[in-house]
């Protein structure tokens, strides 16, 4: 059994902890008034986008809605294009990807934000 003094100390300890928790909760509320932004002001400048004119099939397959088969078709199309048109880019804008079998306008629109077309300043500005 607990003595009266032990019970009193236990009550003081529990009351102190409850007061400490109440103060911490008041100073650091759990709820968030406004959700954080999805991306920072310069998030679009990160080098997390792929150049379809240079990326390998494994990297392209990591993009949403693209699988390894379509990624390999992109690489095959690009290599065939370069064989016929040296010193030209196979893909200058996202819509050019629709020339690859299995990629339609909807798919090109879905992966557009993950692509980068170097040297095409207007495309860079539109995707940012």
C-alpha positions in Angstrom: 0.0 0.0 0.0 1.0 3.5 -0.6 1.4 5.9 2.2 -0.4 9.3 2.3 2.9 11.1 1.6 3.7 8.8 -1.5 0.2 9.3 -2.8 0.6 13.1 -2.4 3.9 13.1 -4.3 2.4 10.9 -7.0 -0.5 13.4 -7.4 1.9 16.3 -7.6 4.1 14.5 -10.2 1.0 13.6 -12.3 -0.4 17.2 -12.0 3.0 18.6 -13.0 3.3 16.4 -16.0 -0.3 17.3 -17.1 0.5 21.0 -16.7 3.8 20.5 -18.7 1.9 18.8 -21.5 -0.8 21.4 -21.5 1.8 24.2 -21.9 3.6 22.3 -24.6 0.4 21.7 -26.5 -0.6 25.4 -26.2 2.8 26.5 -27.6 3.0 23.8 -30.3 -0.4 23.0 -31.6 -0.7 19.8 -33.6 -3.0 21.1 -36.3 -1.7 23.1 -39.2 -3.6 26.2 -40.2 -2.6 26.2 -43.8 -1.2 23.3 -45.8 2.4 23.7 -47.0 2.9 24.6 -50.7 3.4 21.7 -53.1 6.7 23.0 -54.3 9.0 25.9 -53.5 9.2 29.0 -55.6 12.1 27.5 -57.6 11.1 23.9 -57.5 10.8 23.7 -61.3 14.5 24.5 -61.7 15.6 21.3 -60.1 17.3 18.9 -62.4 14.8 16.1 -61.9 13.5 16.3 -65.4 14.7 14.1 -68.2 15.8 15.0 -71.7 14.1 12.4 -74.0 16.8 13.1 -76.5 19.5 11.7 -74.2 17.9 9.6 -71.4 18.3 5.8 -71.4 15.4 3.4 -71.4 15.6 2.7 -67.7 15.4 6.4 -66.7 12.4 6.9 -69.1 10.7 3.9 -67.8 10.6 5.5 -64.3 8.3 8.2 -65.6 4.6 7.9 -64.7 2.5 5.9 -67.2 5.6 4.8 -69.2 6.8 1.2 -68.9 10.0 -0.3 -70.1 8.5 -1.3 -73.4 7.5 2.2 -74.4 10.7 3.6 -73.0 12.6 1.3 -75.3 10.5 2.4 -78.2 11.4 6.0 -77.5 15.1 5.1 -77.5 14.7 3.1 -80.7 12.8 5.9 -82.4 15.4 8.4 -81.3 18.3 6.3 -82.6 16.5 5.7 -86.0 15.8 9.4 -86.2 19.5 10.3 -85.5 20.6 7.8 -88.2 18.5 9.6 -90.8 18.9 13.2 -89.5 22.3 13.6 -87.9 22.8 16.8 -85.7 19.0 17.2 -85.2 16.9 16.5 -82.1 14.3 13.8 -82.3 12.1 15.5 -79.8 12.0 19.3 -79.7 8.7 19.5 -77.7 6.5 17.1 -75.7 4.1 16.6 -78.7 6.9 15.1 -80.7 6.7 12.0 -78.5 3.4 11.1 -80.1 5.4 9.9 -83.1 6.4 6.9 -80.9 4.0 4.0 -81.1 2.1 3.7 -77.8 2.3 7.4 -76.9 -0.8 9.5 -77.6 -1.5 13.2 -76.7 -2.8 12.3 -73.3 0.3 10.3 -72.3 2.5 13.1 -73.7 0.6 15.6 -71.6 0.9 13.5 -68.4 4.7 13.2 -68.7 5.4 16.7 -70.0 6.2 18.1 -66.5 8.9 15.4 -66.1 10.6 16.3 -69.4 13.2 18.8 -70.4 14.1 19.9 -73.9 17.4 21.7 -73.8 18.0 24.6 -76.2 14.3 25.2 -76.6 13.8 28.3 -74.5 10.1 28.5 -75.1 9.5 25.0 -74.0 11.5 25.6 -70.8 9.4 28.6 -70.0 6.1 26.8 -70.6 7.0 23.9 -68.3 8.1 26.1 -65.5 
